């Protein structure tokens, strides 16, 4: 009676609490005296495991994430980016934000004339603009699931900067709009380390393409100031780092 009770308890716990089963299939070859062993791993419900077709599981990555590019802050671009996985190999990323003073441009292109108190800073007033970006990303590795790993992406983006330059006519300070708009068409290559077990991750990227520039200029100063506009395309190469947060 005790033996029957022990066997009953053994099979009860084995069938309900073991997380997996390993079944060994042996076939003997009496002539060569060799034994082949085939191992089959079963899931807790007793069904065969899903066959592996050369791609990682969705649990190896994250479904969606928010990202910030701190390098763009120096360009006065305060955008937030959102990426969402469409499938094992594809995702979309969009970004939006506001722009203000592009300090790098003002220092190295305009020589600081509109931001330094010793020059035309009192004659210029900056306003906020806006920026937007959209990408469709392809993650080619069969060992990674979007949005983790290396990727290629066509990229389209837009940024605008706004400023008024005031000319003293002797009676009033007459404002003149001085705007700058960038439209970029690029191909981007990068890598990110999104992991479902980490709260944040890093992304680096390189890009190359063309930029359409629509820019207003202020020539001379004061009552002699003259205004002009230029539109043109130019090649552009970019690089950057983002920090991402798993959602």
C-alpha positions as CSV (number, residue, x, y, z in Angstrom):
1,X,0.0,0.0,0.0
2,X,2.8,2.4,0.9
3,X,4.5,1.6,-2.4
4,X,1.4,2.5,-4.4
5,X,1.0,5.7,-2.5
6,X,4.6,6.8,-3.2
7,X,4.3,6.0,-6.9
8,X,1.1,8.0,-7.1
9,X,2.6,11.1,-5.5
10,X,5.7,10.8,-7.7
11,X,3.7,10.8,-11.0
12,X,1.4,13.6,-9.7
13,X,4.4,15.9,-9.0
14,X,6.2,14.9,-12.2
15,X,3.2,15.7,-14.4
16,X,2.2,19.0,-12.8
17,X,5.3,20.8,-11.5
18,X,8.2,19.9,-13.8
19,X,8.9,22.9,-16.1
20,X,10.0,20.8,-19.0
21,X,10.5,17.2,-20.1
22,X,13.5,15.7,-21.8
23,X,12.9,12.5,-23.7
24,X,15.7,10.3,-24.7
25,X,15.3,8.1,-27.8
26,X,17.9,5.4,-28.2
27,X,18.5,3.0,-31.0
28,X,21.2,0.3,-30.7
29,X,23.3,-1.0,-33.5
30,X,24.4,-4.4,-32.3
31,X,26.8,-4.9,-35.2
32,X,28.8,-1.7,-34.5
33,X,27.9,-1.6,-30.8
34,X,27.1,2.1,-31.0
35,X,24.1,3.9,-29.4
36,X,22.5,7.0,-31.0
37,X,20.7,9.3,-28.6
38,X,18.1,11.8,-29.8
39,X,17.0,14.5,-27.4
40,X,13.6,16.1,-27.6
41,X,12.7,19.0,-25.3
42,X,9.0,19.3,-24.5
43,X,7.2,22.3,-23.0
44,X,5.3,22.1,-19.7
45,X,2.1,21.2,-21.4
46,X,3.6,18.2,-23.1
47,X,3.6,19.6,-26.6
48,X,6.6,19.7,-28.9
49,X,8.6,23.0,-28.9
50,X,8.1,25.4,-31.8
51,X,10.7,24.7,-34.5
52,X,13.5,27.3,-34.8
53,X,13.6,28.9,-38.3
54,X,16.7,31.0,-37.8
55,X,15.2,34.1,-36.2
56,X,15.2,35.2,-32.6
57,X,12.1,35.5,-30.6
58,X,10.1,38.7,-29.9
59,X,11.0,38.4,-26.2
60,X,14.7,39.1,-27.2
61,X,13.8,42.7,-28.0
62,X,11.2,45.3,-27.1
63,X,8.0,46.3,-29.0
64,X,8.4,50.0,-28.7
65,X,10.6,52.7,-27.2
66,X,11.1,56.4,-26.7
67,X,14.4,58.1,-27.6
68,X,16.2,61.4,-27.2
69,X,19.2,62.8,-29.2
70,X,21.1,65.0,-26.8
71,X,23.5,66.1,-29.6
72,X,20.6,67.9,-31.4
73,X,20.2,70.1,-28.4
74,X,23.3,72.0,-29.5
75,X,21.5,72.7,-32.8
76,X,18.4,73.9,-30.9
77,X,16.4,70.9,-31.9
78,X,14.4,69.5,-28.9
79,X,12.8,66.4,-30.4
80,X,11.4,63.1,-28.9
81,X,11.5,60.0,-31.1
82,X,9.2,57.0,-30.9
83,X,10.0,53.6,-32.6
84,X,7.5,50.7,-33.0
85,X,8.1,47.2,-34.3
86,X,6.0,46.2,-37.2
87,X,7.5,42.7,-37.7
88,X,10.6,40.6,-37.0
89,X,12.6,42.7,-39.4
90,X,10.8,46.0,-39.8
91,X,9.9,49.0,-37.6
92,X,8.9,52.6,-38.0
93,X,10.3,55.6,-36.2
94,X,8.9,59.1,-36.0
95,X,10.1,62.2,-34.2
96,X,8.7,65.6,-33.4
97,X,9.7,68.6,-31.4
98,X,10.4,72.3,-31.3
99,X,13.4,74.3,-32.4
100,X,14.9,77.5,-31.0
101,X,18.4,79.0,-31.3
102,X,20.9,76.8,-33.2
103,X,23.9,77.9,-31.3
104,X,26.4,76.0,-33.4
105,X,25.1,77.6,-36.6
106,X,25.0,81.1,-35.0
107,X,28.6,80.8,-33.7
108,X,30.3,79.2,-36.7
109,X,28.2,80.6,-39.6
110,X,27.0,84.0,-38.4
111,X,30.0,84.6,-36.2
112,X,27.8,85.1,-33.1
113,X,26.5,88.5,-34.4
114,X,22.9,87.8,-33.4
115,X,23.5,86.3,-30.0
116,X,26.4,88.4,-28.7
117,X,25.5,91.6,-26.9
118,X,28.4,93.4,-28.6
119,X,26.9,92.9,-32.1
120,X,23.4,92.7,-33.4
121,X,21.9,90.8,-30.5
122,X,19.7,93.8,-29.5
123,X,18.3,93.9,-33.1
124,X,17.4,90.2,-33.3
125,X,14.6,88.2,-31.6
126,X,14.4,84.4,-31.9
127,X,11.2,82.4,-32.0
128,X,10.4,78.7,-31.8
129,X,10.1,76.6,-34.9
130,X,9.4,72.9,-35.3
131,X,11.0,69.7,-36.5
132,X,9.8,66.3,-37.7
133,X,11.4,63.1,-38.8
134,X,10.2,59.7,-40.2
135,X,12.0,56.4,-40.9
136,X,11.1,52.9,-42.0
137,X,13.8,50.6,-40.6
138,X,15.0,47.2,-41.8
139,X,16.9,44.9,-39.4
140,X,18.5,42.3,-41.7
141,X,20.0,39.9,-39.2
142,X,18.1,36.7,-38.7
143,X,19.6,36.4,-35.2
144,X,18.1,39.6,-34.0
145,X,14.5,40.9,-33.8
146,X,13.5,44.5,-34.4
147,X,14.1,46.8,-32.7
148,X,17.5,45.3,-31.7
149,X,20.7,45.1,-33.7
150,X,21.9,46.7,-36.9
151,X,19.5,48.5,-39.3
152,X,19.2,50.4,-42.5
153,X,16.6,53.2,-42.9
154,X,15.5,55.8,-45.5
155,X,15.2,59.0,-43.6
156,X,13.2,62.2,-44.2
157,X,13.3,65.1,-41.8
158,X,12.4,68.8,-41.6
159,X,13.6,71.6,-39.3
160,X,12.7,75.3,-39.3
161,X,14.3,78.2,-37.4
162,X,12.7,81.6,-37.0
163,X,14.1,85.1,-36.2
164,X,13.1,88.7,-36.6
165,X,15.7,91.3,-37.3
166,X,14.7,94.9,-36.4
167,X,15.8,97.9,-38.4
168,X,15.5,101.3,-36.8
169,X,14.0,103.6,-39.4
170,X,14.2,106.6,-37.1
171,X,10.6,106.3,-36.1
172,X,10.1,102.6,-35.3
173,X,12.0,99.3,-35.2
174,X,10.7,97.6,-38.3
175,X,10.8,93.8,-38.0
176,X,12.0,91.6,-40.9
177,X,11.5,87.8,-40.9
178,X,14.8,85.9,-41.2
179,X,13.9,82.2,-41.4
180,X,15.9,79.0,-42.2
181,X,14.4,75.7,-43.3
182,X,16.1,72.3,-43.8
183,X,14.6,69.3,-45.6
184,X,16.8,66.2,-45.5
185,X,16.6,63.0,-47.6
186,X,19.1,60.5,-46.3
187,X,20.0,56.8,-45.9
188,X,20.8,55.9,-42.3
189,X,22.8,53.0,-40.9
190,X,23.0,52.3,-37.2
191,X,22.8,49.9,-34.3
192,X,20.9,49.9,-31.0
193,X,21.0,47.5,-28.0
194,X,17.4,47.4,-26.9
195,X,16.9,44.7,-24.3
196,X,13.6,43.8,-22.6
197,X,15.5,43.3,-19.3
198,X,17.0,46.8,-19.3
199,X,15.1,50.1,-18.8
200,X,17.3,52.0,-21.3
201,X,19.6,51.4,-24.2
202,X,21.9,53.2,-26.6
203,X,21.8,53.8,-30.3
204,X,24.5,55.1,-32.6
205,X,24.0,56.0,-36.3
206,X,25.6,57.3,-39.5
207,X,23.7,58.9,-42.3
208,X,24.4,60.3,-45.8
209,X,22.2,62.1,-48.3
210,X,21.0,65.5,-49.5
211,X,19.7,68.6,-47.9
212,X,17.4,71.3,-49.3
213,X,18.1,74.7,-47.8
214,X,15.7,77.6,-47.8
215,X,17.5,80.4,-46.0
216,X,17.2,84.2,-45.4
217,X,20.2,86.3,-45.0
218,X,20.9,89.7,-43.3
219,X,23.7,91.7,-44.9
220,X,25.2,94.7,-43.2
221,X,23.6,96.2,-40.1
222,X,21.3,98.9,-38.8
223,X,19.6,101.1,-41.4
224,X,21.9,99.7,-44.0
225,X,20.7,96.2,-43.5
226,X,19.8,94.3,-46.7
227,X,17.8,91.0,-46.9
228,X,18.1,88.2,-49.3
229,X,17.0,84.6,-49.8
230,X,18.7,81.5,-51.1
231,X,17.4,78.0,-52.0
232,X,19.7,75.1,-52.9
233,X,20.6,71.5,-52.4
234,X,23.8,70.3,-50.9
235,X,25.2,66.9,-49.7
236,X,25.1,66.2,-46.0
237,X,26.7,63.6,-43.8
238,X,25.5,63.0,-40.2
239,X,26.2,61.0,-37.1
240,X,24.8,60.8,-33.7
241,X,23.9,59.0,-30.5
242,X,20.5,58.5,-28.9
243,X,19.4,57.1,-25.5
244,X,16.3,55.0,-25.6
245,X,13.8,54.0,-23.0
246,X,11.8,50.7,-23.2
247,X,8.0,51.0,-23.0
